[in-house]
Amino acid sequence: MSPPSASDTSSHTASHASSDAFPAPTPPPPAAPPSWRETLKVYLEPATLRMLTLGFSAGLPLLLVLGTLSFRLREAGVARTAIGYLSWVGLVYAFKWVWAPLVDRMPIPLLTGMLGRRRSWLLVAQALVVAGLIGMGLNDPRDGLPPLVWCALLVAFGSATQDIALDAFRIESAETRKQAALAAAYQTGYRLAMIWAGAGVLWIAAWAEIPGTSGYQNQAWKIAYYAMAASMAVGVLTVLLSAEPAQRELQRAKNIADWLRSVLVEPFADFLRRYKWEAVLILSLIAIYRISDVVMGIMANPFYVDMGFTKDEVANVSKVFGVIMTLVGAFVGGVLSMRLGVMRVLMLGAVLSAASNLLFAWMTTRGHDLTALVAVVSADNLAGGIASAAFIAYLSSLTNISYSATQYALFSSLMLLLPKFVAGYSGAFVDAYGYSTFFVATAVLGLPVLALVALASRRLR
């Protein structure tokens, strides 16, 4: 082999000199997490406070068509199997992605020009909820279930539409790093509404009962549902007093086919382009993350009735003390998500949610034990609050701001589709195997969630 030429040597030397003179840049150090003061300060910002009251408006209808309704139906003598099937009213929430593109893009004549796209849809949705709640109060389940079911469907449709517009309103109101705090405030308002829609409606119904008269009294429930309809004023006033989020420019459609593509196809195509095959993993996790809670929750109120707990006991423990524990959990989940990362808290919430269902199985051995009810409800709601705050933050992080309403509606709909479908058979399962076996089975349903969270965390890293 011949020795290197002078030109080769000088070139090699120059290369080394150049390398030494201009070393490769070192990657910047990771950003330090925000201080505790900065973390907590976000909870006092106007956008966060608005989510508190709008969360109340969102949480109010849900129990009235699912949780509280099941208590009312069981007290009226409706069979558990029928109550389970009637929970399929909640599937309306699972299909809200169907009309979410219209809520995301289509203006409402006159109203949108005055209020903006998000606020106009929120007001229309709230009007539907109010009308449906009044109808639910007017109808007695002992005279036949169909009229009551149709009114419950109207409430569910209005509530789901409100959720679509509200999720977009929330996502567009703050940057990504603040979404966990907004989610926690939203959950706080949501759970406060559940105290009112759960405990409040039971208190009002108990107060309105005619003394000395035993059995089901529909007039008392009518007054309670009218009070719930009036309570929607909290959300209506917040919408009217809030500012519309900054409007993004929407691309003008050339024709109807182009408009349909941008409204119906592009939001879903965008998600698939960004995540490719990992979209299957993400969607699978979303589909089953809350399955333990949702399936168990349908039979919770019939369980309380069958265990002999009164309206006041259920209101005070399950609907007040339990929801307070959920608020604590939502706050803890929001703070931990900002400090430790969403995926770690997502795993913690999945473990706690499945494990807490086993406590209900233990409670079946205790009979009418108020202390046991307090302990079990506290643990279950604390776990649910942590899981919900982390999960909402996770869903928000997946959306593209250009399609926030449609994509978030897809995620939150998918979150409910399988759990609500399975929950429809919960009454038949309890009738066949008993409450204890049912609660253990709902805990087992949470095991696949742990594996999917672990896989999603690994792919994220």
C-alpha positions as CSV (number, residue, x, y, z in Angstrom):
1,M,0.0,0.0,0.0
2,S,1.4,3.4,-1.0
3,P,1.8,6.1,1.7
4,P,-0.7,8.9,1.7
5,S,0.1,11.8,-0.5
6,A,0.7,15.3,0.8
7,S,-2.7,16.4,-0.3
8,D,-4.3,13.4,1.5
9,T,-2.4,14.3,4.7
10,S,-3.3,17.9,4.6
11,S,-6.9,17.1,4.0
12,H,-7.0,14.7,6.9
13,T,-5.3,17.2,9.2
14,A,-7.7,19.9,8.1
15,S,-10.6,17.6,8.8
16,H,-9.4,17.1,12.4
17,A,-8.8,20.8,12.8
18,S,-12.2,21.6,11.6
19,S,-13.7,19.0,13.9
20,D,-11.8,20.4,16.9
21,A,-12.7,24.0,16.1
22,F,-16.4,23.3,15.7
23,P,-17.4,20.5,18.1
24,A,-20.9,19.0,17.7
25,P,-23.5,20.9,19.7
26,T,-24.6,19.2,22.9
27,P,-28.4,18.7,23.4
28,P,-30.0,21.3,25.7
29,P,-30.7,20.0,29.3
30,P,-34.3,19.0,29.9
31,A,-36.5,21.8,31.1
32,A,-37.0,22.0,34.9
33,P,-40.5,21.3,36.1
34,P,-42.5,24.3,37.2
35,S,-42.3,25.4,40.9
36,W,-45.1,24.4,43.2
37,R,-46.1,28.1,43.3
38,E,-46.4,28.2,39.5
39,T,-48.2,24.9,39.5
40,L,-50.8,26.0,42.0
41,K,-51.2,29.5,40.6
42,V,-52.8,28.2,37.4
43,Y,-55.9,27.2,39.4
44,L,-56.7,30.9,40.0
45,E,-56.6,31.9,36.3
46,P,-59.9,33.0,34.6
47,A,-59.8,30.1,32.1
48,T,-59.5,27.6,35.0
49,L,-62.3,29.2,37.0
50,R,-64.6,29.1,34.0
51,M,-64.0,25.4,33.7
52,L,-65.2,25.1,37.3
53,T,-68.7,26.4,36.5
54,L,-68.9,24.9,33.1
55,G,-67.9,21.6,34.5
56,F,-70.9,21.9,36.9
57,S,-73.1,22.4,33.8
58,A,-71.6,19.3,32.2
59,G,-71.8,17.0,35.3
60,L,-75.4,17.8,36.2
61,P,-77.3,15.9,33.5
62,L,-75.2,12.7,33.6
63,L,-76.4,11.3,37.0
64,L,-80.0,12.3,36.3
65,V,-80.2,10.0,33.2
66,L,-78.0,7.2,34.7
67,G,-77.1,7.1,38.4
68,T,-80.0,8.9,40.1
69,L,-82.5,7.6,37.6
70,S,-81.5,4.0,38.5
71,F,-82.3,4.8,42.2
72,R,-85.6,6.3,41.2
73,L,-86.5,3.3,39.0
74,R,-85.6,0.7,41.6
75,E,-87.6,2.6,44.2
76,A,-90.6,2.5,41.8
77,G,-90.2,-1.3,41.6
78,V,-88.5,-1.6,38.2
79,A,-86.5,-4.8,37.8
80,R,-82.7,-4.7,38.0
81,T,-82.5,-6.3,34.5
82,A,-84.6,-3.6,33.0
83,I,-82.6,-0.9,34.8
84,G,-79.4,-2.4,33.3
85,Y,-80.8,-2.3,29.8
86,L,-82.1,1.3,30.3
87,S,-78.5,2.3,31.0
88,W,-78.0,2.0,27.2
89,V,-79.4,5.5,27.1
90,G,-75.8,6.4,28.0
91,L,-74.7,5.1,24.6
92,V,-75.8,8.5,23.2
93,Y,-72.5,9.8,24.8
94,A,-70.6,7.0,23.0
95,F,-71.8,8.1,19.5
96,K,-71.4,11.9,19.9
97,W,-68.5,11.7,17.4
98,V,-71.1,11.3,14.7
99,W,-72.4,14.9,15.0
100,A,-69.2,16.3,16.6
101,P,-67.9,17.5,13.2
102,L,-71.1,19.6,12.8
103,V,-70.6,21.1,16.3
104,D,-67.0,21.8,15.5
105,R,-67.6,23.5,12.1
106,M,-71.2,24.4,11.4
107,P,-72.5,27.8,12.6
108,I,-76.0,28.3,14.1
109,P,-77.9,31.0,12.2
110,L,-78.0,34.3,14.0
111,L,-76.8,32.8,17.3
112,T,-73.2,32.1,16.2
113,G,-72.9,35.6,14.8
114,M,-73.7,37.1,18.2
115,L,-71.9,34.7,20.5
116,G,-69.4,32.7,18.5
117,R,-69.3,29.1,17.4
118,R,-68.5,27.5,20.8
119,R,-70.8,29.5,23.0
120,S,-73.8,29.3,20.6
121,W,-73.6,25.5,20.6
122,L,-73.2,25.4,24.4
123,L,-76.4,27.4,24.8
124,V,-78.5,25.3,22.4
125,A,-77.3,22.1,24.1
126,Q,-78.1,23.5,27.6
127,A,-81.7,24.3,26.4
128,L,-82.2,20.7,25.3
129,V,-81.0,19.5,28.7
130,V,-83.4,21.8,30.5
131,A,-86.4,20.6,28.3
132,G,-85.5,17.0,28.8
133,L,-85.2,17.3,32.6
134,I,-88.6,18.9,32.8
135,G,-90.1,16.1,30.8
136,M,-88.4,13.4,33.0
137,G,-90.1,15.1,36.0
138,L,-93.5,15.0,34.4
139,N,-93.5,11.3,33.6
140,D,-94.2,8.6,36.2
141,P,-92.2,5.3,35.5
142,R,-95.2,3.3,36.9
143,D,-97.3,4.5,34.0
144,G,-94.9,3.1,31.5
145,L,-91.2,3.6,30.8
146,P,-91.2,4.8,27.1
147,P,-92.1,8.5,27.7
148,L,-89.5,8.7,30.5
149,V,-86.9,7.0,28.3
150,W,-87.5,9.5,25.4
151,C,-87.0,12.4,27.7
152,A,-83.9,10.8,29.1
153,L,-82.6,10.4,25.6
154,L,-83.2,14.2,25.0
155,V,-81.2,15.0,28.1
156,A,-78.4,12.7,27.0
157,F,-78.3,14.1,23.5
158,G,-78.2,17.7,24.8
159,S,-75.6,16.8,27.4
160,A,-73.4,15.0,24.9
161,T,-73.6,18.0,22.5
162,Q,-72.7,20.3,25.4
163,D,-69.7,18.0,26.1
164,I,-68.5,18.3,22.5
165,A,-68.6,22.1,22.5
166,L,-67.2,22.4,26.0
167,D,-64.3,20.1,25.4
168,A,-63.3,22.2,22.4
169,F,-63.9,25.4,24.5
170,R,-61.5,24.0,27.2
171,I,-58.8,22.8,24.8
172,E,-58.8,26.2,23.0
173,S,-58.7,28.2,26.2
174,A,-55.1,27.4,27.3
175,E,-51.8,25.9,26.2
176,T,-51.0,22.2,26.5
177,R,-49.1,22.5,29.7
178,K,-52.1,24.0,31.5
179,Q,-54.6,21.4,30.3
180,A,-54.1,19.1,33.3
181,A,-55.1,22.0,35.6
182,L,-58.1,22.9,33.4
183,A,-59.1,19.2,33.5
184,A,-58.8,19.2,37.3
185,A,-61.0,22.3,37.6
186,Y,-63.5,20.8,35.1
187,Q,-63.6,17.6,37.2
188,T,-64.1,19.7,40.3
189,G,-67.1,21.5,38.9
190,Y,-68.3,18.2,37.4
191,R,-68.2,16.5,40.8
192,L,-69.8,19.4,42.6
193,A,-72.7,19.0,40.1
194,M,-72.8,15.3,40.9
195,I,-73.2,16.1,44.5
196,W,-76.2,18.3,43.6
197,A,-77.6,15.9,41.0
198,G,-76.9,12.9,43.2
199,A,-77.4,14.1,46.8
200,G,-79.4,17.2,46.1
201,V,-82.1,15.4,44.1
202,L,-82.4,12.8,46.8
203,W,-82.7,15.4,49.5
204,I,-85.3,17.4,47.6
205,A,-87.3,14.2,46.8
206,A,-87.1,13.1,50.5
207,W,-88.1,16.6,51.7
208,A,-91.0,16.8,49.2
209,E,-92.5,13.5,50.2
210,I,-95.9,13.5,52.0
211,P,-95.3,12.5,55.6
212,G,-96.9,9.2,56.7
213,T,-97.2,8.0,53.1
214,S,-95.1,4.9,52.3
215,G,-93.9,3.7,48.9
216,Y,-92.9,5.6,45.8
217,Q,-94.1,9.2,45.5
218,N,-93.7,10.6,41.9
219,Q,-94.7,14.1,42.9
220,A,-91.6,14.4,45.1
221,W,-89.4,13.3,42.2
222,K,-91.1,15.8,39.9
223,I,-90.2,18.7,42.2
224,A,-86.6,17.4,42.4
225,Y,-86.2,17.2,38.6
226,Y,-87.6,20.7,38.2
227,A,-85.0,22.0,40.7
228,M,-82.3,20.2,38.6
229,A,-83.6,21.9,35.4
230,A,-83.4,25.3,37.1
231,S,-79.8,24.5,38.2
232,M,-78.6,24.5,34.6
233,A,-78.7,28.3,34.9
234,V,-75.2,28.1,36.3
235,G,-73.9,27.0,32.9
236,V,-76.1,29.3,30.9
237,L,-74.8,32.4,32.8
238,T,-71.2,31.3,32.5
239,V,-71.6,30.9,28.8
240,L,-73.2,34.4,28.4
241,L,-70.5,36.0,30.6
242,S,-67.5,34.3,29.0
243,A,-65.5,35.3,26.1
244,E,-65.3,33.2,23.0
245,P,-61.9,31.5,22.5
246,A,-59.7,32.9,19.7
247,Q,-61.3,31.9,16.4
248,R,-59.0,29.9,14.1
249,E,-59.3,30.4,10.4
250,L,-61.3,27.7,8.7
251,Q,-60.3,26.7,5.2
252,R,-63.0,27.7,2.7
253,A,-64.6,24.7,1.0
254,K,-64.7,24.7,-2.8
255,N,-67.8,22.6,-3.0
256,I,-70.0,20.3,-0.8
257,A,-67.7,17.3,-1.3
258,D,-64.7,19.3,-0.2
259,W,-66.7,20.6,2.9
260,L,-67.7,17.0,3.8
261,R,-64.1,15.8,3.5
262,S,-62.8,18.6,5.7
263,V,-65.6,18.2,8.3
264,L,-66.1,14.4,8.4
265,V,-62.9,12.8,7.1
266,E,-60.0,15.0,7.8
267,P,-60.2,15.1,11.6
268,F,-59.9,11.3,11.7
269,A,-57.3,11.1,8.9
270,D,-55.2,13.7,10.8
271,F,-55.1,11.5,13.9
272,L,-54.1,8.4,11.8
273,R,-51.4,10.3,10.0
274,R,-49.8,11.6,13.2
275,Y,-49.8,8.3,15.1
276,K,-49.8,5.7,12.3
277,W,-50.0,2.1,13.7
278,E,-49.7,3.4,17.2
279,A,-53.2,4.7,16.8
280,V,-54.5,1.2,17.4
281,L,-52.7,1.0,20.8
282,I,-54.0,4.5,21.8
283,L,-57.6,3.8,20.8
284,S,-57.5,0.4,22.5
285,L,-56.4,2.1,25.7
286,I,-59.1,4.8,25.5
287,A,-61.7,2.1,24.8
288,I,-61.2,0.2,28.0
289,Y,-59.6,2.6,30.5
290,R,-62.7,3.4,32.5
291,I,-64.5,0.0,32.0
292,S,-64.3,-1.1,35.7
293,D,-65.9,2.1,36.9
294,V,-68.6,2.4,34.3
295,V,-69.8,-1.2,34.4
296,M,-69.8,-1.2,38.2
297,G,-71.5,2.2,38.5
298,I,-74.7,1.2,36.9
299,M,-75.6,-1.2,39.7
300,A,-74.3,1.0,42.5
301,N,-77.6,2.7,43.3
302,P,-79.8,-0.4,43.0
303,F,-77.2,-2.0,45.3
304,Y,-77.7,0.7,47.9
305,V,-81.5,0.4,47.7
306,D,-81.3,-3.4,48.0
307,M,-79.0,-3.1,51.0
308,G,-81.6,-1.0,52.8
309,F,-79.9,2.4,52.7
310,T,-82.3,5.4,52.8
311,K,-82.3,8.4,50.4
312,D,-80.7,10.6,53.1
313,E,-78.0,8.0,53.9
314,V,-77.1,7.6,50.2
315,A,-77.2,11.3,49.7
316,N,-75.0,12.1,52.6
317,V,-72.4,9.4,52.1
318,S,-72.3,8.4,48.4
319,K,-73.3,11.7,46.8
320,V,-71.7,14.2,49.2
321,F,-68.8,12.7,51.1
322,G,-67.9,10.4,48.2
323,V,-67.9,13.3,45.7
324,I,-65.8,15.4,48.0
325,M,-63.2,12.6,47.9
326,T,-63.5,12.6,44.1
327,L,-62.7,16.3,44.2
328,V,-59.6,15.6,46.3
329,G,-58.6,12.9,43.8
330,A,-59.1,15.2,40.8
331,F,-56.9,17.9,42.4
332,V,-54.2,15.4,43.4
333,G,-54.4,13.8,39.9
334,G,-54.0,17.2,38.2
335,V,-51.1,18.3,40.4
336,L,-49.3,14.9,40.1
337,S,-49.8,14.9,36.3
338,M,-48.1,18.3,36.0
339,R,-45.2,17.2,38.3
340,L,-44.7,13.5,37.4
341,G,-46.1,13.2,34.0
342,V,-49.5,12.1,32.8
343,M,-48.6,8.5,32.0
344,R,-47.4,7.7,35.5
345,V,-50.6,9.0,37.1
346,L,-52.6,7.2,34.4
347,M,-51.2,3.9,35.6
348,L,-51.8,4.8,39.2
349,G,-55.4,5.6,38.4
350,A,-55.9,2.3,36.6
351,V,-54.6,0.3,39.5
352,L,-56.7,2.1,42.1
353,S,-59.9,2.1,40.1
354,A,-59.8,-1.7,39.6
355,A,-58.8,-2.4,43.2
356,S,-61.5,-0.2,44.7
357,N,-64.3,-2.4,43.2
358,L,-63.1,-5.3,45.4
359,L,-64.2,-3.2,48.4
360,F,-67.8,-3.3,47.2
361,A,-67.6,-7.1,47.1
362,W,-66.5,-6.9,50.8
363,M,-69.4,-4.6,51.6
364,T,-71.9,-7.2,50.5
365,T,-70.9,-9.2,53.6
366,R,-71.6,-6.2,55.9
367,G,-75.3,-5.6,55.4
368,H,-76.7,-2.2,56.3
369,D,-73.3,-0.8,57.7
370,L,-73.0,2.9,57.3
371,T,-69.3,2.9,58.4
372,A,-68.5,0.4,55.7
373,L,-70.4,2.5,53.1
374,V,-68.3,5.6,54.1
375,A,-65.0,3.8,53.8
376,V,-65.8,2.0,50.5
377,V,-67.3,5.1,48.8
378,S,-64.3,7.3,50.0
379,A,-61.7,4.9,48.5
380,D,-63.6,4.4,45.3
381,N,-64.2,8.1,44.6
382,L,-60.6,9.1,45.5
383,A,-59.4,6.5,42.9
384,G,-61.9,7.7,40.3
385,G,-60.9,11.4,40.7
386,I,-57.2,10.6,40.2
387,A,-57.9,8.5,37.2
388,S,-60.3,11.0,35.6
389,A,-57.9,14.0,35.9
390,A,-55.0,12.1,34.3
391,F,-57.2,10.6,31.6
392,I,-58.7,13.9,30.5
393,A,-55.2,15.4,30.3
394,Y,-54.1,12.4,28.3
395,L,-57.0,12.7,25.8
396,S,-56.4,16.5,25.5
397,S,-52.7,15.9,24.6
398,L,-53.8,13.7,21.7
399,T,-55.9,16.3,19.9
400,N,-54.9,18.6,17.0
401,I,-56.1,22.2,17.8
402,S,-57.5,22.4,14.3
403,Y,-60.0,19.6,15.0
404,S,-60.2,19.8,18.8
405,A,-64.0,19.2,19.1
406,T,-64.2,16.4,16.7
407,Q,-61.1,14.5,17.8
408,Y,-61.9,14.9,21.5
409,A,-65.4,13.7,20.9
410,L,-64.1,10.7,19.1
411,F,-61.8,9.9,22.1
412,S,-64.4,10.5,24.8
413,S,-67.1,8.5,22.8
414,L,-64.8,5.6,22.3
415,M,-64.1,5.7,26.1
416,L,-67.8,5.0,26.8
417,L,-68.8,2.7,23.9
418,L,-67.6,-0.7,25.1
419,P,-68.1,0.0,28.8
420,K,-71.7,1.3,28.4
421,F,-72.5,-1.7,26.1
422,V,-71.2,-4.2,28.7
423,A,-72.9,-2.3,31.5
424,G,-76.3,-2.9,29.9
425,Y,-76.0,-6.5,31.0
426,S,-75.0,-5.7,34.6
427,G,-78.5,-6.1,36.0
428,A,-79.0,-9.5,34.4
429,F,-75.5,-10.5,35.7
430,V,-76.5,-9.4,39.3
431,D,-79.8,-11.3,39.0
432,A,-77.9,-14.4,37.9
433,Y,-74.8,-14.4,40.1
434,G,-75.3,-11.8,42.9
435,Y,-73.7,-8.5,43.8
436,S,-70.4,-10.0,45.2
437,T,-69.5,-11.9,42.1
438,F,-70.4,-8.9,40.0
439,F,-68.1,-6.5,41.8
440,V,-65.2,-9.0,41.6
441,A,-65.8,-9.4,37.9
442,T,-65.7,-5.6,37.3
443,A,-62.3,-5.5,39.1
444,V,-61.0,-8.2,36.8
445,L,-62.1,-6.2,33.8
446,G,-59.5,-3.6,34.8
447,L,-56.5,-5.9,34.4
448,P,-56.0,-5.5,30.6
449,V,-55.9,-1.7,31.2
450,L,-52.7,-2.0,33.1
451,A,-51.0,-3.8,30.2
452,L,-52.1,-1.1,27.7
453,V,-51.0,1.8,29.9
454,A,-47.5,0.1,30.2
455,L,-47.3,-0.3,26.4
456,A,-48.4,3.2,25.7
457,S,-45.9,4.6,28.2
458,R,-43.1,2.6,26.6
459,R,-43.9,3.8,23.1
460,L,-44.1,7.4,24.4
461,R,-40.6,7.1,25.8
